[in-house]
């Protein structure tokens, strides 16, 4: 039966896409392509899986009504280390973290108030 196998794309609105992309590049290492979006490739050689990450201008209706904004979940390899780095950059970080069978979770907010979820997967996830 056909079904979802991963995240195909992450798209959200920004008041200043260039400045926000610069923040994501500098603080989180999300490097854009020459076209201005990022492609994360998953798997090993020969795999074709990927996730697209892209910003849209705030006045776009491509994503629906103006009030639609999204929280994004990013997979990370060292949650505590990243939270420390974010704090050193002056990023607002939620003091609480959560752990369950899936792994550890933390949250921060980007400069435009978008809540960002950070996930360090449990072994084998």
C-alpha positions as CSV (number, residue, x, y, z in Angstrom):
1,X,0.0,0.0,0.0
2,X,1.5,3.4,-0.9
3,X,2.3,5.6,2.1
4,X,4.6,8.3,3.5
5,X,8.2,7.3,3.8
6,X,9.8,10.5,5.0
7,X,9.7,14.2,4.8
8,X,9.6,15.4,1.2
9,X,9.9,19.1,1.9
10,X,9.9,21.8,4.5
11,X,8.5,25.1,3.5
12,X,7.7,28.1,5.6
13,X,7.1,31.9,5.3
14,X,9.6,34.6,6.2
15,X,9.5,38.3,6.5
16,X,13.1,38.4,5.1
17,X,14.0,35.1,3.5
18,X,17.6,36.1,2.8
19,X,18.4,37.2,6.4
20,X,16.7,34.2,7.8
21,X,18.5,31.8,5.4
22,X,21.8,33.5,6.5
23,X,20.8,32.8,10.2
24,X,20.1,29.1,9.4
25,X,23.4,28.8,7.5
26,X,25.5,30.5,10.2
27,X,23.9,29.0,13.3
28,X,22.7,25.6,12.1
29,X,24.8,24.9,9.0
30,X,21.8,24.7,6.6
31,X,23.6,25.4,3.4
32,X,21.5,26.5,0.4
33,X,22.0,25.5,-3.2
34,X,22.5,28.2,-5.9
35,X,18.7,28.3,-6.3
36,X,18.3,29.3,-2.7
37,X,16.9,26.1,-1.2
38,X,18.6,23.2,0.6
39,X,18.5,19.6,-0.3
40,X,19.3,17.0,2.4
41,X,20.2,13.7,0.8
42,X,19.4,10.5,2.8
43,X,20.9,7.1,2.7
44,X,24.0,5.7,1.1
45,X,25.4,5.8,-2.5
46,X,22.7,5.1,-5.1
47,X,19.9,6.1,-2.8
48,X,17.6,8.9,-4.2
49,X,15.9,10.0,-1.0
50,X,16.1,13.6,-0.1
51,X,14.3,16.4,1.8
52,X,13.9,19.9,0.4
53,X,14.0,22.9,2.8
54,X,12.9,26.2,1.5
55,X,11.8,29.7,2.6
56,X,9.0,31.6,1.0
57,X,8.2,35.3,1.2
58,X,5.7,36.2,3.9
59,X,3.1,37.4,1.4
60,X,3.0,34.1,-0.6
61,X,-0.3,32.3,-0.7
62,X,1.5,29.2,-2.0
63,X,1.4,27.8,1.6
64,X,-2.1,28.8,2.4
65,X,-3.5,31.7,4.5
66,X,-1.1,34.2,6.0
67,X,-1.3,32.8,9.5
68,X,0.0,29.4,8.5
69,X,3.5,28.9,9.9
70,X,5.2,25.6,10.7
71,X,7.3,24.0,13.4
72,X,10.1,22.0,11.9
73,X,11.7,18.9,13.3
74,X,15.4,18.5,12.6
75,X,17.3,15.3,13.3
76,X,20.6,16.1,15.2
77,X,23.6,14.1,16.3
78,X,24.4,15.9,19.6
79,X,21.4,17.6,21.2
80,X,23.2,18.9,24.2
81,X,26.1,20.2,22.2
82,X,23.8,22.0,19.7
83,X,21.7,23.5,22.5
84,X,25.0,24.9,24.0
85,X,26.0,26.3,20.7
86,X,22.6,27.9,20.1
87,X,22.8,29.6,23.5
88,X,26.3,30.9,22.7
89,X,24.8,32.5,19.6
90,X,22.1,34.2,21.8
91,X,19.3,32.0,20.5
92,X,16.3,31.5,22.7
93,X,16.3,27.9,23.8
94,X,13.6,26.1,25.8
95,X,15.1,25.1,29.1
96,X,13.1,21.8,29.0
97,X,14.0,18.8,27.0
98,X,12.1,15.6,26.6
99,X,13.1,12.0,26.2
100,X,11.1,9.0,25.1
101,X,11.6,5.8,23.2
102,X,12.3,7.8,20.0
103,X,15.1,9.8,21.5
104,X,15.7,13.2,23.0
105,X,14.0,16.4,22.0
106,X,14.8,20.1,22.5
107,X,13.4,23.3,21.2
108,X,14.5,26.8,20.2
109,X,13.1,29.8,18.3
110,X,14.6,31.4,15.2
111,X,14.8,35.2,14.9
112,X,11.2,35.4,13.5
113,X,9.6,33.4,16.3
114,X,9.3,30.0,14.5
115,X,9.6,27.2,17.0
116,X,12.2,24.7,15.9
117,X,12.2,21.1,17.2
118,X,15.6,19.3,17.5
119,X,15.6,15.5,17.7
120,X,18.5,13.3,18.7
121,X,17.3,9.8,17.7
122,X,17.6,6.9,20.1
123,X,20.0,4.2,19.0
124,X,18.6,2.3,16.0
125,X,16.1,5.0,15.1
